[in-house]
Amino acid sequence: MKLGNLLLTGTAAAISYWLVSNKDKIAEEIQETSGLWDDISASYTKIQKQADIIKNYSQPLKEMTQDLNYKFRVYQQEVDSHLQEIQAIQEKYTNKK
């Protein structure tokens, strides 16, 4: 038998012994990992649903923003015109004195 085959056989035997002696720990880790994987996939699904909800609200919010901006501009124009009237009346009475 060649030395390479002996090393390969010895390594395989050592790995097999290690696996058999630690099978409970390995099985526990596999269960834990599968539990974590399930939690991760559930969280991912939940995040996707929440992202969809946010996307659905973005368009109405955009429309509300545009509407409020329009109303603010109209209000600002109205306030400016009232202020001009007030200033004109004020100048009228301050100039008479």
MMTF fields as JSON, N, C-alpha, C and O atoms, coordinates in Angstrom:
{
  "mmtfVersion": "1.0.0",
  "mmtfProducer": "UNKNOWN",
  "numBonds": 387,
  "numAtoms": 388,
  "numGroups": 97,
  "numChains": 1,
  "numModels": 1,
  "chainsPerModel": [1],
  "groupsPerChain": [97],
  "chainIdList": ["A"],
  "bondAtomList": [4, 2, 8, 6, 12, 10, 16, 14, 20, 18, 24, 22, 28, 26, 32, 30, 36, 34, 40, 38, 44, 42, 48, 46, 52, 50, 56, 54, 60, 58, 64, 62, 68, 66, 72, 70, 76, 74, 80, 78, 84, 82, 88, 86, 92, 90, 96, 94, 100, 98, 104, 102, 108, 106, 112, 110, 116, 114, 120, 118, 124, 122, 128, 126, 132, 130, 136, 134, 140, 138, 144, 142, 148, 146, 152, 150, 156, 154, 160, 158, 164, 162, 168, 166, 172, 170, 176, 174, 180, 178, 184, 182, 188, 186, 192, 190, 196, 194, 200, 198, 204, 202, 208, 206, 212, 210, 216, 214, 220, 218, 224, 222, 228, 226, 232, 230, 236, 234, 240, 238, 244, 242, 248, 246, 252, 250, 256, 254, 260, 258, 264, 262, 268, 266, 272, 270, 276, 274, 280, 278, 284, 282, 288, 286, 292, 290, 296, 294, 300, 298, 304, 302, 308, 306, 312, 310, 316, 314, 320, 318, 324, 322, 328, 326, 332, 330, 336, 334, 340, 338, 344, 342, 348, 346, 352, 350, 356, 354, 360, 358, 364, 362, 368, 366, 372, 370, 376, 374, 380, 378, 384, 382],
  "bondOrderList": [1, 1, 1, 1, 1, 1, 1, 1, 1, 1, 1, 1, 1, 1, 1, 1, 1, 1, 1, 1, 1, 1, 1, 1, 1, 1, 1, 1, 1, 1, 1, 1, 1, 1, 1, 1, 1, 1, 1, 1, 1, 1, 1, 1, 1, 1, 1, 1, 1, 1, 1, 1, 1, 1, 1, 1, 1, 1, 1, 1, 1, 1, 1, 1, 1, 1, 1, 1, 1, 1, 1, 1, 1, 1, 1, 1, 1, 1, 1, 1, 1, 1, 1, 1, 1, 1, 1, 1, 1, 1, 1, 1, 1, 1, 1, 1],
  "groupList": [{"groupName": "MET", "atomNameList": ["N", "CA", "C", "O"], "elementList": ["N", "C", "C", "O"], "formalChargeList": [0, 0, 0, 0], "bondAtomList": [1, 0, 2, 1, 3, 2], "bondOrderList": [1, 1, 2], "singleLetterCode": "M", "chemCompType": "L-PEPTIDE LINKING"}, {"groupName": "LYS", "atomNameList": ["N", "CA", "C", "O"], "elementList": ["N", "C", "C", "O"], "formalChargeList": [0, 0, 0, 0], "bondAtomList": [1, 0, 2, 1, 3, 2], "bondOrderList": [1, 1, 2], "singleLetterCode": "K", "chemCompType": "L-PEPTIDE LINKING"}, {"groupName": "LEU", "atomNameList": ["N", "CA", "C", "O"], "elementList": ["N", "C", "C", "O"], "formalChargeList": [0, 0, 0, 0], "bondAtomList": [1, 0, 2, 1, 3, 2], "bondOrderList": [1, 1, 2], "singleLetterCode": "L", "chemCompType": "L-PEPTIDE LINKING"}, {"groupName": "GLY", "atomNameList": ["N", "CA", "C", "O"], "elementList": ["N", "C", "C", "O"], "formalChargeList": [0, 0, 0, 0], "bondAtomList": [1, 0, 2, 1, 3, 2], "bondOrderList": [1, 1, 2], "singleLetterCode": "G", "chemCompType": "PEPTIDE LINKING"}, {"groupName": "ASN", "atomNameList": ["N", "CA", "C", "O"], "elementList": ["N", "C", "C", "O"], "formalChargeList": [0, 0, 0, 0], "bondAtomList": [1, 0, 2, 1, 3, 2], "bondOrderList": [1, 1, 2], "singleLetterCode": "N", "chemCompType": "L-PEPTIDE LINKING"}, {"groupName": "THR", "atomNameList": ["N", "CA", "C", "O"], "elementList": ["N", "C", "C", "O"], "formalChargeList": [0, 0, 0, 0], "bondAtomList": [1, 0, 2, 1, 3, 2], "bondOrderList": [1, 1, 2], "singleLetterCode": "T", "chemCompType": "L-PEPTIDE LINKING"}, {"groupName": "ALA", "atomNameList": ["N", "CA", "C", "O"], "elementList": ["N", "C", "C", "O"], "formalChargeList": [0, 0, 0, 0], "bondAtomList": [1, 0, 2, 1, 3, 2], "bondOrderList": [1, 1, 2], "singleLetterCode": "A", "chemCompType": "L-PEPTIDE LINKING"}, {"groupName": "ILE", "atomNameList": ["N", "CA", "C", "O"], "elementList": ["N", "C", "C", "O"], "formalChargeList": [0, 0, 0, 0], "bondAtomList": [1, 0, 2, 1, 3, 2], "bondOrderList": [1, 1, 2], "singleLetterCode": "I", "chemCompType": "L-PEPTIDE LINKING"}, {"groupName": "SER", "atomNameList": ["N", "CA", "C", "O"], "elementList": ["N", "C", "C", "O"], "formalChargeList": [0, 0, 0, 0], "bondAtomList": [1, 0, 2, 1, 3, 2], "bondOrderList": [1, 1, 2], "singleLetterCode": "S", "chemCompType": "L-PEPTIDE LINKING"}, {"groupName": "TYR", "atomNameList": ["N", "CA", "C", "O"], "elementList": ["N", "C", "C", "O"], "formalChargeList": [0, 0, 0, 0], "bondAtomList": [1, 0, 2, 1, 3, 2], "bondOrderList": [1, 1, 2], "singleLetterCode": "Y", "chemCompType": "L-PEPTIDE LINKING"}, {"groupName": "TRP", "atomNameList": ["N", "CA", "C", "O"], "elementList": ["N", "C", "C", "O"], "formalChargeList": [0, 0, 0, 0], "bondAtomList": [1, 0, 2, 1, 3, 2], "bondOrderList": [1, 1, 2], "singleLetterCode": "W", "chemCompType": "L-PEPTIDE LINKING"}, {"groupName": "VAL", "atomNameList": ["N", "CA", "C", "O"], "elementList": ["N", "C", "C", "O"], "formalChargeList": [0, 0, 0, 0], "bondAtomList": [1, 0, 2, 1, 3, 2], "bondOrderList": [1, 1, 2], "singleLetterCode": "V", "chemCompType": "L-PEPTIDE LINKING"}, {"groupName": "ASP", "atomNameList": ["N", "CA", "C", "O"], "elementList": ["N", "C", "C", "O"], "formalChargeList": [0, 0, 0, 0], "bondAtomList": [1, 0, 2, 1, 3, 2], "bondOrderList": [1, 1, 2], "singleLetterCode": "D", "chemCompType": "L-PEPTIDE LINKING"}, {"groupName": "GLU", "atomNameList": ["N", "CA", "C", "O"], "elementList": ["N", "C", "C", "O"], "formalChargeList": [0, 0, 0, 0], "bondAtomList": [1, 0, 2, 1, 3, 2], "bondOrderList": [1, 1, 2], "singleLetterCode": "E", "chemCompType": "L-PEPTIDE LINKING"}, {"groupName": "GLN", "atomNameList": ["N", "CA", "C", "O"], "elementList": ["N", "C", "C", "O"], "formalChargeList": [0, 0, 0, 0], "bondAtomList": [1, 0, 2, 1, 3, 2], "bondOrderList": [1, 1, 2], "singleLetterCode": "Q", "chemCompType": "L-PEPTIDE LINKING"}, {"groupName": "PRO", "atomNameList": ["N", "CA", "C", "O"], "elementList": ["N", "C", "C", "O"], "formalChargeList": [0, 0, 0, 0], "bondAtomList": [1, 0, 2, 1, 3, 2], "bondOrderList": [1, 1, 2], "singleLetterCode": "P", "chemCompType": "L-PEPTIDE LINKING"}, {"groupName": "PHE", "atomNameList": ["N", "CA", "C", "O"], "elementList": ["N", "C", "C", "O"], "formalChargeList": [0, 0, 0, 0], "bondAtomList": [1, 0, 2, 1, 3, 2], "bondOrderList": [1, 1, 2], "singleLetterCode": "F", "chemCompType": "L-PEPTIDE LINKING"}, {"groupName": "ARG", "atomNameList": ["N", "CA", "C", "O"], "elementList": ["N", "C", "C", "O"], "formalChargeList": [0, 0, 0, 0], "bondAtomList": [1, 0, 2, 1, 3, 2], "bondOrderList": [1, 1, 2], "singleLetterCode": "R", "chemCompType": "L-PEPTIDE LINKING"}, {"groupName": "HIS", "atomNameList": ["N", "CA", "C", "O"], "elementList": ["N", "C", "C", "O"], "formalChargeList": [0, 0, 0, 0], "bondAtomList": [1, 0, 2, 1, 3, 2], "bondOrderList": [1, 1, 2], "singleLetterCode": "H", "chemCompType": "L-PEPTIDE LINKING"}],
  "groupTypeList": [0, 1, 2, 3, 4, 2, 2, 2, 5, 3, 5, 6, 6, 6, 7, 8, 9, 10, 2, 11, 8, 4, 1, 12, 1, 7, 6, 13, 13, 7, 14, 13, 5, 8, 3, 2, 10, 12, 12, 7, 8, 6, 8, 9, 5, 1, 7, 14, 1, 14, 6, 12, 7, 7, 1, 4, 9, 8, 14, 15, 2, 1, 13, 0, 5, 14, 12, 2, 4, 9, 1, 16, 17, 11, 9, 14, 14, 13, 11, 12, 8, 18, 2, 14, 13, 7, 14, 6, 7, 14, 13, 1, 9, 5, 4, 1, 1],
  "groupIdList": [1, 2, 3, 4, 5, 6, 7, 8, 9, 10, 11, 12, 13, 14, 15, 16, 17, 18, 19, 20, 21, 22, 23, 24, 25, 26, 27, 28, 29, 30, 31, 32, 33, 34, 35, 36, 37, 38, 39, 40, 41, 42, 43, 44, 45, 46, 47, 48, 49, 50, 51, 52, 53, 54, 55, 56, 57, 58, 59, 60, 61, 62, 63, 64, 65, 66, 67, 68, 69, 70, 71, 72, 73, 74, 75, 76, 77, 78, 79, 80, 81, 82, 83, 84, 85, 86, 87, 88, 89, 90, 91, 92, 93, 94, 95, 96, 97],
  "secStructList": [7, 7, 2, 2, 2, 2, 2, 2, 2, 2, 2, 2, 2, 2, 2, 2, 2, 2, 2, 2, 2, 6, 2, 2, 2, 2, 2, 2, 2, 2, 2, 2, 2, 2, 2, 2, 2, 2, 2, 2, 2, 2, 2, 2, 2, 2, 2, 2, 2, 2, 2, 2, 2, 2, 2, 2, 2, 2, 2, 2, 2, 2, 2, 2, 2, 2, 2, 2, 2, 2, 2, 2, 2, 2, 2, 2, 2, 2, 2, 2, 2, 2, 2, 2, 2, 2, 2, 2, 2, 2, 2, 2, 2, 2, 2, 2, 7],
  "xCoordList": [0.841, 0.0, 0.892, 1.939, 0.444, 1.229, 0.993, -0.002, 1.936, 1.864, 0.665, 0.018, 0.367, -0.776, -2.09, -2.966, -2.221, -3.439, -3.559, -4.654, -2.42, -2.44, -2.843, -3.618, -2.314, -2.664, -4.147, -4.826, -4.627, -6.027, -6.942, -7.953, -6.577, -7.368, -7.332, -8.357, -6.146, -6.013, -6.821, -7.469, -6.781, -7.546, -9.046, -9.786, -9.492, -10.909, -11.348, -12.449, -10.477, -10.821, -10.894, -11.781, -9.977, -9.989, -11.248, -11.878, -11.596, -12.799, -14.043, -14.945, -14.096, -15.24, -15.353, -16.454, -14.231, -14.235, -14.728, -15.537, -14.239, -14.645, -16.148, -16.831, -16.667, -18.097, -18.945, -19.969, -18.512, -19.273, -19.223, -20.236, -18.077, -17.963, -18.7, -19.082, -18.896, -19.571, -20.937, -21.423, -21.554, -22.804, -23.931, -24.761, -23.976, -25.029, -24.877, -25.853, -23.652, -23.394, -23.702, -24.28, -23.316, -23.545, -25.045, -25.526, -25.786, -27.237, -27.906, -28.825, -27.441, -27.98, -27.716, -28.595, -26.517, -26.17, -27.019, -27.435, -27.272, -28.094, -29.518, -30.114, -30.068, -31.42, -31.468, -32.401, -30.461, -30.397, -30.298, -30.955, -29.467, -29.285, -30.561, -30.913, -31.259, -32.511, -33.569, -34.372, -33.575, -34.488, -34.184, -35.09, -32.903, -32.508, -32.886, -33.318, -32.722, -33.061, -34.557, -34.963, -35.375, -36.824, -37.16, -38.0, -36.506, -36.732, -36.322, -37.011, -35.203, -34.723, -35.705, -36.012, -36.193, -37.134, -38.456, -39.067, -38.909, -40.134, -39.938, -40.824, -38.78, -38.482, -38.398, -38.862, -37.813, -37.695, -39.074, -39.328, -39.952, -41.321, -42.043, -42.745, -41.864, -42.494, -41.968, -42.739, -40.686, -40.079, -40.612, -40.887, -40.761, -41.303, -42.732, -43.089, -43.548, -44.924, -44.947, -45.736, -44.086, -44.042, -43.547, -44.017, -42.608, -42.137, -43.257, -43.384, -44.065, -45.216, -46.216, -46.762, -46.45, -47.367, -46.839, -47.596, -45.538, -44.932, -45.061, -45.376, -44.823, -44.961, -46.392, -46.615, -47.369, -48.767, -49.141, -50.006, -48.509, -48.798, -48.01, -48.356, -46.98, -46.139, -46.872, -46.698, -47.685, -48.4, -49.434, -49.462, -50.296, -51.23, -50.509, -50.964, -49.393, -48.644, -48.062, -48.029, -47.61, -47.082, -48.188, -47.962, -49.377, -50.505, -50.899, -51.198, -50.902, -51.213, -50.188, -50.537, -48.934, -47.87, -48.075, -47.954, -48.383, -48.633, -49.837, -49.812, -50.886, -52.086, -51.787, -52.209, -51.059, -50.717, -49.809, -49.959, -48.873, -48.014, -48.833, -48.6, -49.797, -50.666, -51.472, -51.547, -52.076, -52.867, -52.001, -52.453, -50.778, -49.878, -49.558, -49.538, -49.306, -49.022, -50.232, -50.086, -51.432, -52.649, -52.815, -53.114, -52.624, -52.739, -51.707, -52.017, -50.485, -49.425, -49.766, -49.529, -50.321, -50.721, -51.844, -51.86, -52.779, -53.875, -53.37, -53.801, -52.456, -51.878, -51.117, -51.222, -50.363, -49.618, -50.553, -50.283, -51.649, -52.584, -53.239, -53.435, -53.579, -54.151, -53.135, -53.479, -51.913, -50.873, -50.68, -50.471, -50.748, -50.628, -51.789, -51.588, -52.995, -54.151, -53.983, -54.26, -53.527, -53.325, -52.272, -52.444, -51.192, -50.138, -50.639, -50.29, -51.446, -51.993, -52.899, -52.831, -53.756, -54.64, -53.823, -54.121, -52.805, -51.956, -51.227, -51.127, -50.721, -50.032, -51.013, -50.652, -52.218, -53.249, -53.486, -53.593, -53.568, -53.848, -52.587, -52.69, -51.449, -50.23, -49.832, -49.217, -50.159, -49.832, -50.761, -50.371, -51.978, -52.926, -52.503, -52.853, -51.769, -51.396, -50.298, -49.867],
  "yCoordList": [-1.173, 0.0, 1.245, 1.291, 2.222, 3.448, 4.303, 4.15, 5.205, 6.089, 7.032, 7.323, 7.506, 8.404, 7.73, 8.339, 6.46, 5.731, 5.508, 5.573, 5.244, 5.074, 6.366, 6.338, 7.505, 8.803, 9.123, 9.632, 8.823, 9.061, 8.2, 8.677, 6.937, 6.024, 6.461, 6.453, 6.843, 7.3, 8.562, 8.693, 9.494, 10.729, 10.442, 10.998, 9.581, 9.217, 8.549, 8.795, 7.705, 7.039, 8.042, 7.95, 8.992, 10.007, 10.875, 11.184, 11.257, 12.074, 11.277, 11.815, 10.009, 9.159, 9.016, 9.083, 8.82, 8.696, 9.994, 9.972, 11.113, 12.415, 12.627, 13.109, 12.272, 12.432, 11.557, 12.002, 10.309, 9.404, 9.872, 9.822, 10.321, 10.733, 12.049, 12.314, 12.86, 14.159, 14.206, 15.287, 13.051, 13.018, 13.772, 14.39, 13.734, 14.459, 15.968, 16.678, 16.443, 17.876, 18.302, 19.364, 17.476, 17.791, 17.818, 18.711, 16.832, 16.785, 18.015, 18.591, 18.406, 19.589, 20.855, 21.704, 20.968, 22.128, 22.171, 23.242, 20.995, 20.942, 21.387, 22.131, 20.944, 21.358, 22.861, 23.55, 23.348, 24.772, 25.599, 26.63, 25.13, 25.843, 25.837, 26.844, 24.702, 24.648, 25.544, 26.155, 25.625, 26.543, 27.985, 28.784, 28.315, 29.677, 29.976, 31.083, 28.996, 29.19, 29.458, 30.313, 28.721, 28.947, 30.355, 31.039, 30.784, 32.127, 33.197, 34.204, 32.968, 33.92, 34.018, 35.117, 32.888, 32.922, 33.565, 34.274, 33.33, 33.98, 35.489, 36.262, 35.903, 37.333, 37.974, 39.097, 37.266, 37.779, 37.976, 38.985, 37.017, 37.128, 38.309, 39.057, 38.472, 39.581, 40.918, 41.863, 41.005, 42.243, 42.555, 43.713, 41.536, 41.76, 42.291, 43.204, 41.731, 42.201, 43.655, 44.456, 43.995, 45.364, 46.328, 47.463, 45.879, 46.717, 46.959, 48.061, 45.943, 46.116, 47.116, 47.944, 47.036, 47.983, 49.407, 50.326, 49.585, 50.917, 51.409, 52.577, 50.534, 50.925, 51.342, 52.297, 50.621, 50.959, 52.317, 53.003, 52.718, 54.006, 55.15, 56.314, 54.855, 55.928, 56.801, 58.02, 56.208, 56.995, 57.923, 59.106, 57.431, 58.377, 59.471, 60.615, 59.136, 60.152, 61.191, 62.38, 60.742, 61.663, 62.613, 63.812, 62.063, 62.89, 63.882, 65.04, 63.433, 64.339, 65.456, 66.61, 65.115, 66.114, 67.162, 68.359, 66.716, 67.66, 68.544, 69.749, 67.942, 68.701, 69.739, 70.89, 69.327, 70.265, 71.38, 72.531, 71.051, 72.091, 73.105, 74.31, 72.602, 73.494, 74.393, 75.604, 73.792, 74.576, 75.6, 76.713, 75.24, 76.178, 77.356, 78.503, 77.078, 78.177, 79.107, 80.329, 78.512, 79.328, 80.167, 81.359, 79.548, 80.265, 81.383, 82.49, 81.095, 82.103, 83.29, 84.439, 83.019, 84.095, 84.926, 86.152, 84.241, 84.95, 85.831, 86.975, 85.296, 86.062, 87.265, 88.361, 87.078, 88.199, 89.299, 90.484, 88.902, 89.933, 90.67, 91.883, 89.936, 90.593, 91.521, 92.618, 91.09, 91.95, 93.216, 94.294, 93.095, 94.279, 95.24, 96.453, 94.708, 95.557, 96.244, 97.435, 95.48, 96.053, 97.154, 98.208, 96.918, 97.928, 99.169, 100.293, 98.965, 100.111, 100.935, 102.164, 100.254, 100.985, 101.675, 102.808, 101.008, 101.584, 102.812, 103.818, 102.738, 103.893, 105.055, 106.219, 104.732, 105.749, 106.549, 107.775, 105.84, 106.519, 107.133, 108.121, 106.595, 107.199, 108.434, 109.338, 108.498, 109.686, 110.854, 111.993, 110.637, 111.697, 112.52, 113.696, 111.918, 112.622, 113.589, 114.264],
  "zCoordList": [0.0, 0.0, 0.0, 0.645, -0.73, -0.816, 0.421, 1.128, 0.659, 1.822, 1.718, 2.724, 0.519, 0.319, 0.676, 1.292, 0.282, 0.613, 2.117, 2.675, 2.771, 4.226, 4.935, 5.891, 4.462, 5.062, 4.835, 5.727, 3.651, 3.335, 4.209, 4.724, 4.367, 5.192, 6.653, 7.335, 7.129, 8.517, 8.771, 9.809, 7.819, 7.961, 7.964, 8.776, 7.063, 7.001, 8.305, 8.797, 8.86, 10.117, 11.261, 12.11, 11.291, 12.352, 12.261, 13.272, 11.046, 10.857, 11.251, 11.893, 10.874, 11.226, 12.739, 13.286, 13.418, 14.869, 15.505, 16.432, 15.004, 15.551, 15.344, 16.247, 14.168, 13.889, 14.811, 15.33, 15.012, 15.87, 17.314, 18.013, 17.767, 19.165, 19.443, 20.582, 18.426, 18.61, 17.92, 17.59, 17.701, 16.933, 17.636, 16.969, 18.969, 19.692, 19.517, 19.273, 19.644, 19.457, 18.02, 17.79, 17.073, 15.658, 15.362, 14.665, 15.895, 15.687, 16.31, 15.728, 17.489, 18.166, 17.342, 17.195, 16.818, 15.987, 14.717, 14.273, 14.14, 12.924, 13.236, 12.458, 14.359, 14.744, 15.015, 14.604, 15.704, 16.008, 14.731, 14.589, 13.81, 12.545, 11.724, 11.11, 11.709, 10.946, 11.587, 10.883, 12.92, 13.61, 13.271, 13.035, 13.247, 12.877, 11.428, 11.107, 10.569, 9.154, 8.999, 8.211, 9.757, 9.714, 10.21, 9.624, 11.284, 11.811, 10.799, 10.632, 10.133, 9.134, 7.973, 7.511, 7.503, 6.371, 6.781, 5.98, 8.019, 8.497, 8.601, 8.238, 9.097, 9.198, 7.818, 7.618, 6.88, 5.519, 4.896, 4.238, 5.105, 4.592, 5.227, 4.547, 6.537, 7.25, 6.746, 6.578, 6.507, 5.998, 4.608, 4.297, 3.769, 2.421, 2.494, 1.749, 3.377, 3.527, 3.99, 3.489, 4.945, 5.443, 4.364, 4.279, 3.549, 2.444, 1.439, 0.905, 1.18, 0.285, 0.857, 0.127, 2.153, 2.803, 2.649, 2.336, 2.87, 2.736, 1.302, 1.074, 0.336, -1.067, -1.378, -2.123, -0.805, -1.054, -0.47, -1.017, 0.628, 1.236, 0.612, 0.818, -0.131, -0.656, -1.669, -1.662, -2.539, -3.54, -2.904, -3.242, -1.985, -1.344, -0.563, -0.541, 0.074, 0.802, -0.151, 0.164, -1.303, -2.3, -2.777, -2.936, -3.001, -3.429, -2.342, -2.636, -1.082, 0.023, 0.117, 0.367, -0.082, -0.03, -1.113, -0.855, -2.314, -3.403, -3.096, -3.346, -2.555, -2.214, -1.135, -1.239, -0.101, 0.975, 0.472, 0.881, -0.409, -0.979, -1.769, -1.681, -2.541, -3.308, -2.371, -2.578, -1.337, -0.385, 0.339, 0.606, 0.656, 1.319, 0.406, 0.854, -0.876, -1.811, -1.953, -1.98, -2.043, -2.141, -0.878, -0.952, 0.264, 1.534, 1.611, 2.051, 1.184, 1.224, 0.321, 0.693, -0.862, -1.759, -1.147, -1.259, -0.5, 0.15, 1.279, 1.425, 2.074, 3.175, 2.628, 3.178, 1.569, 0.976, 0.497, 0.694, -0.132, -0.61, 0.553, 0.49, 1.621, 2.806, 3.454, 3.893, 3.511, 4.093, 3.266, 3.821, 1.963, 1.111, 1.358, 1.406, 1.514, 1.813, 3.158, 3.298, 4.147, 5.484, 5.434, 6.047, 4.714, 4.605, 3.868, 4.228, 2.85, 2.118, 3.019, 3.019, 3.795, 4.724, 5.796, 6.174, 6.283, 7.327, 6.807, 7.509, 5.594, 5.005, 4.805, 4.974, 4.453, 4.231, 5.501, 5.463, 6.639, 7.899, 8.521, 9.247, 8.266, 8.826, 8.054, 8.619, 6.799, 5.994, 6.28, 6.024, 6.8, 7.099, 8.311, 8.42, 9.198, 10.427, 10.201, 11.136]
}
